[in-house]
Amino acid sequence: MDLTAPKLIQDLPAANPDIDPITQFEEWFAFAQNANIYLPEAMTLATATSNGFPSARIVLLKQVSQKGFVFFTNYESRKGCELDSNPKAALVLHWATLERQIRIEGPVERITREESEVYFHSRPRGSRIGAWASDQSSTLRDRSHLKERVHYFEQKYAGQEVPLPERWGGFRVLPEKIEFWQGRQSRLHERLVYTKLPSGHWDTELLFP
């Protein structure tokens, strides 16, 4: 079986060390969006327990600013509990057809409830009901039980605004290191790493592929 992916886009420019890394991220992300990649905001989130046991899953990037990178979840889920007990994370966005990936590492904080409120009420009603119905990461005896819970909350909030659950909201990854990876022929890829200094400025360096 041939596992070699077809090269759809080649020879894209490498990251520019003279550009602020958040600005560089926004440029690459916009390019991925314009390339019609399905869910360009999908990213791997890696967390670890307090004793260092790792886990990873895909989440959706919802906000980017100079403050950091925001995603939303149930705070009582596995990732929520791990981030509360060990508030550090790594993110990876990978766009295979562009031969690009971005790696982000740093501490994590909960965003404010007011910020979570704004995003929560922008979601489709079904997704807001789902946030109430799902005890994320807990054992589910069968799908019918989940459907029952969905029906219960649909009835409970019929004809009214669905409120934000106390257990649901956003986390922000505060980047201390951001790596831009651009694929090249013969596996001689380009890797530019930004590291945040205590002064708040960014240092840059190239890495061997």
C-alpha positions as CSV (number, residue, x, y, z in Angstrom):
1,M,0.0,0.0,0.0
2,D,1.4,3.4,-1.0
3,L,1.1,5.8,1.9
4,T,2.7,8.7,0.1
5,A,0.3,11.6,0.0
6,P,-0.1,13.5,-3.3
7,K,1.5,16.9,-3.3
8,L,-1.3,19.4,-4.0
9,I,0.5,22.6,-3.0
10,Q,4.3,23.1,-3.0
11,D,6.8,25.8,-2.5
12,L,4.9,28.0,-0.1
13,P,7.1,30.6,1.7
14,A,8.6,29.8,5.1
15,A,7.6,31.7,8.2
16,N,9.2,35.2,8.5
17,P,11.3,35.7,11.7
18,D,10.7,39.5,11.4
19,I,6.9,39.1,11.9
20,D,5.2,38.8,15.3
21,P,4.3,35.2,15.8
22,I,0.6,35.8,16.3
23,T,0.5,37.9,13.1
24,Q,2.4,35.0,11.4
25,F,-0.1,32.5,12.8
26,E,-3.1,34.6,11.5
27,E,-1.5,34.8,8.0
28,W,-1.0,31.0,7.8
29,F,-4.4,30.3,9.2
30,A,-6.1,32.7,6.7
31,F,-4.2,30.9,3.9
32,A,-5.4,27.5,5.2
33,Q,-9.0,28.8,5.3
34,N,-8.7,30.2,1.7
35,A,-7.3,26.8,0.6
36,N,-10.7,25.3,1.4
37,I,-9.3,22.9,3.9
38,Y,-12.0,21.1,6.0
39,L,-11.9,22.5,9.5
40,P,-8.6,24.3,9.4
41,E,-9.3,25.2,13.0
42,A,-9.0,21.6,14.1
43,M,-6.0,21.1,16.4
44,T,-4.5,18.4,18.6
45,L,-4.6,19.4,22.3
46,A,-2.1,17.5,24.5
47,T,-2.5,17.6,28.3
48,A,-1.1,15.6,31.2
49,T,-2.2,14.5,34.6
50,S,-0.5,15.9,37.7
51,N,1.9,13.0,37.7
52,G,2.7,13.4,34.0
53,F,0.6,10.8,32.2
54,P,-0.3,12.3,28.8
55,S,-3.4,12.3,26.7
56,A,-4.4,14.0,23.4
57,R,-7.5,14.7,21.4
58,I,-8.8,17.1,18.6
59,V,-10.5,20.3,19.6
60,L,-11.5,23.4,17.7
61,L,-9.6,26.7,17.9
62,K,-12.2,29.4,18.4
63,Q,-10.3,32.6,19.3
64,V,-6.8,33.9,18.6
65,S,-5.3,37.1,20.0
66,Q,-2.1,38.4,21.5
67,K,-3.4,36.9,24.7
68,G,-3.3,33.4,23.3
69,F,-5.4,30.6,21.8
70,V,-8.9,29.7,23.0
71,F,-10.9,26.5,22.9
72,F,-14.1,25.5,24.8
73,T,-15.0,22.4,26.7
74,N,-16.8,20.9,29.7
75,Y,-14.6,21.8,32.6
76,E,-15.4,18.4,34.2
77,S,-14.2,16.5,31.2
78,R,-10.9,14.6,31.2
79,K,-9.1,17.4,29.5
80,G,-10.7,20.0,31.8
81,C,-9.7,18.1,34.9
82,E,-6.2,17.6,33.7
83,L,-5.8,21.3,32.8
84,D,-7.0,22.3,36.2
85,S,-4.6,20.0,38.0
86,N,-1.7,20.6,35.6
87,P,-2.3,23.8,33.7
88,K,0.1,23.3,30.8
89,A,-0.7,22.2,27.2
90,A,0.6,21.7,23.7
91,L,-1.3,22.4,20.5
92,V,-0.7,21.3,17.0
93,L,-2.4,22.4,13.8
94,H,-1.5,20.4,10.8
95,W,-2.6,21.2,7.2
96,A,-1.3,18.2,5.2
97,T,-2.0,19.6,1.7
98,L,-0.1,22.8,2.5
99,E,2.8,20.8,4.1
100,R,2.5,23.1,7.1
101,Q,2.1,22.6,10.8
102,I,2.2,25.0,13.8
103,R,3.1,23.8,17.3
104,I,2.2,25.9,20.4
105,E,3.3,25.3,24.0
106,G,2.5,27.2,27.2
107,P,0.6,27.5,30.4
108,V,-3.2,27.5,30.4
109,E,-5.9,29.6,32.1
110,R,-9.6,29.6,32.2
111,I,-11.1,32.6,30.4
112,T,-13.7,34.7,32.2
113,R,-17.3,33.6,32.5
114,E,-18.3,36.7,30.6
115,E,-16.1,35.7,27.7
116,S,-17.5,32.2,27.8
117,E,-21.1,33.6,27.9
118,V,-20.5,35.5,24.7
119,Y,-19.3,32.5,22.8
120,F,-21.8,30.1,24.3
121,H,-24.7,32.2,23.1
122,S,-23.3,32.3,19.6
123,R,-23.6,28.5,19.3
124,P,-26.6,26.8,17.7
125,R,-29.3,26.0,20.2
126,G,-28.8,22.2,19.7
127,S,-25.1,22.6,20.8
128,R,-26.1,24.6,23.8
129,I,-28.6,21.9,24.8
130,G,-25.9,19.3,24.3
131,A,-23.6,21.1,26.7
132,W,-26.2,20.5,29.4
133,A,-27.1,17.0,28.3
134,S,-23.6,15.6,28.1
135,D,-21.5,14.6,31.2
136,Q,-18.5,14.7,29.0
137,S,-16.0,11.9,29.5
138,S,-18.3,10.1,32.0
139,T,-19.5,6.6,31.3
140,L,-22.7,6.4,29.2
141,R,-24.7,3.3,29.6
142,D,-26.3,3.6,26.1
143,R,-27.3,6.2,23.5
144,S,-30.9,6.2,24.6
145,H,-29.9,7.7,28.0
146,L,-28.2,10.6,26.2
147,K,-31.3,11.1,24.0
148,E,-33.4,11.2,27.2
149,R,-31.2,13.9,28.7
150,V,-31.3,15.9,25.5
151,H,-35.1,15.7,25.6
152,Y,-35.2,16.7,29.2
153,F,-33.2,19.8,28.7
154,E,-35.1,20.7,25.5
155,Q,-38.3,20.6,27.6
156,K,-36.7,22.5,30.5
157,Y,-35.6,25.4,28.4
158,A,-38.5,25.4,25.9
159,G,-39.3,28.9,24.9
160,Q,-36.4,30.5,26.7
161,E,-32.7,31.2,26.3
162,V,-30.5,28.3,27.1
163,P,-28.1,29.5,29.9
164,L,-24.4,28.8,30.2
165,P,-23.7,25.7,32.4
166,E,-21.4,26.4,35.4
167,R,-19.2,23.5,34.2
168,W,-18.7,24.7,30.7
169,G,-16.4,27.4,29.3
170,G,-13.1,28.3,27.6
171,F,-9.4,27.7,28.2
172,R,-6.7,29.9,26.9
173,V,-3.2,28.6,26.0
174,L,-0.7,31.4,26.8
175,P,2.0,30.7,24.2
176,E,5.6,30.6,25.4
177,K,6.8,28.7,22.3
178,I,5.4,28.7,18.8
179,E,7.0,26.7,16.0
180,F,6.2,27.1,12.3
181,W,7.0,24.1,10.2
182,Q,7.1,24.2,6.4
183,G,7.6,21.0,4.4
184,R,10.3,20.9,1.8
185,Q,11.7,18.3,-0.7
186,S,13.9,15.5,0.6
187,R,12.6,16.0,4.1
188,L,14.7,19.1,4.4
189,H,11.9,21.0,6.1
190,E,12.1,24.5,7.5
191,R,11.4,25.0,11.2
192,L,11.2,28.5,12.8
193,V,10.7,28.6,16.5
194,Y,9.6,31.7,18.5
195,T,10.4,31.6,22.3
196,K,8.9,34.2,24.6
197,L,11.4,36.0,26.8
198,P,10.7,37.4,30.3
199,S,10.6,40.9,28.8
200,G,7.6,39.8,26.7
201,H,9.6,40.0,23.4
202,W,10.1,37.0,21.2
203,D,13.4,35.3,20.3
204,T,13.7,33.3,17.1
205,E,15.8,30.4,16.0
206,L,15.9,27.9,13.2
207,L,16.0,24.1,13.9
208,F,17.4,21.3,11.9
209,P,14.5,19.3,10.2
